[in-house]
Amino acid sequence: MYVSALWPAVLGALAAASYAKPTKSRSVSLSRRAPAGPEYVSTEDGRFVVNGSALNFVGTNVYWLAALDKEEDVDKTLADIAAAGIKVVRTWGFNDVVDIPETGTWFQQIKDGKVVAVNEGPNGLQKLDKVIELAEKHGIYVLVSLTNNWNPQSADDGSSLLTSRENDGTTSSNNNRSRNELSNDYGGMDVYVREFGLKDHDEFYKNPSLVDAFKNYTSQVVKRYVNKPSLFGWELANDPRCNSTLPAGGCTPKDVTKWHADIADHIRTIDTNHLISSGNGGYFCLDCPKLFPLAPAPPPPAASPAPGSRRRSQPLTKRKLLRDRVETMKKRRSATPQPISGGRRIRGRWAPTSTRRQEDLQAVGPAYDGSYGIDSQDIANIPNMDFGSFQYFPDQNKYGPDDPNLTPFENVVNTGNEWIRQQGEVSSTYGKPITLNAFGLVTQDNLPHFSPFNTAPFGSDAPPAQAPIGVSNDQRNDAYKSWIDTGLTSGLTSMFQYQWGQPELSVSPGTPVGISTDSTGVVTTGGTTGVSPNDGYSINDQGRQSVIDVIQQGNQAFGSDALLSRR
């Protein structure tokens, strides 16, 4: 069984060798980016450019794209995305397994302290090859993430949440979820840690054996696409942090920053054509010493800056953060005084009542004090880090204090707008683009599917007896509009909605495609086709087209799609 499952990877080596053509001989320094031509996405004055034109966009996340069984499904998905006016997608470029499944996709086997195999066969990296190829066909650029912070396998008390997984590749956890259905079921950092016999999450960043293993995999993937202009760039990891389901160990923000610099330098020795980004959630460490401090700004020029150029901001500090919070609170109170209704629950958190004390505004909070082990400002200034990243998932993370004079939904929207404005200032400070690589809200319709990223794929078929209140479809759309508008006015040039929902896909063993039901709100042909995975954020519901409309309006506002010309 093992030999038959591994054989496609062996046969795929020849195809992989033909696909990964050697880089053209050019006299360039492998310590810096030097793209072979203007058809590769580049950066200029804090913005993305391609073929000499600005590339501003609202894209979408499609982490499951390479896990689809049929080429026709990948083609249809990308065709529908392109028809929606979307020019850039973000997807997973990893799929780590411990035991090789008999069906389904896998890219790398890690087991018993070593990387056993990198699968270059038709059920392996050739799947990613096809994604890149078909993306080019549809005029789409692909941002590829190389690993994930999240791969939960056990409860906080150490007891297993997982039942025995049948090694047929069709199911995960308690068999309610297909393998690869959830974004955190593609392997990632903690697979390396566990299979190398280690216990702490930060070993992935610091242990030489794990770092070398990840570099080996990164090399195998990156070299395949050096000459592919449809590749937007490389993202080192999705939401890297000190913490995960595993203990953080002695991790500090400096450890994570050093890892970023090391891996970025490694990728640059292989690929000088494509951009490199972190993929982190944008968290700050305001009082942390920097490994890559910002050089003092030069004296301002006597003449006014050229039209369209951006003025450099100063790094965010604790003093500025607290001052801005107080000023924002004052403006809100003077502008929209309103009575407060009784407390209620929203998305599992308690909404403020009229007697609740205001949160301590002098406490910066975990998004700013380094609690997550991320210093996004330090990472942004790494020489080979071409653009920054951040995320916004208020259903799972705390980004700032709530205003007791606002409704829970208003707090979610306003906190998101402030988070986006702060990240826009980071872009201005470091002179690099910054991408909101994932933002989303869980709706009431999606609550039965919701599985937080740090929760093992162990979902129930029914919602809990007393489910928290999610947002309505209209509220979700209003929030997305507000965040896109704020991104536009704050100097952002790129945002990714999380996540795309695709109907009418093929259902077959080993894929993450689910059977269509009336609850999805998707009309299918004959009722036998499937829908793409839903972790609580998919747009496969009654409001699907309304989200697409919001994205289309956002792309029109960003105003660059008409300027794109693929040569």
Summary of the structure (lengths in Angstrom):
residues: 567
radius of gyration: 22.8
end to end distance: 46.2
largest distance: 73.2
contacts: 1956
relative contact order: 0.15
helix: 32%
strand: 14%
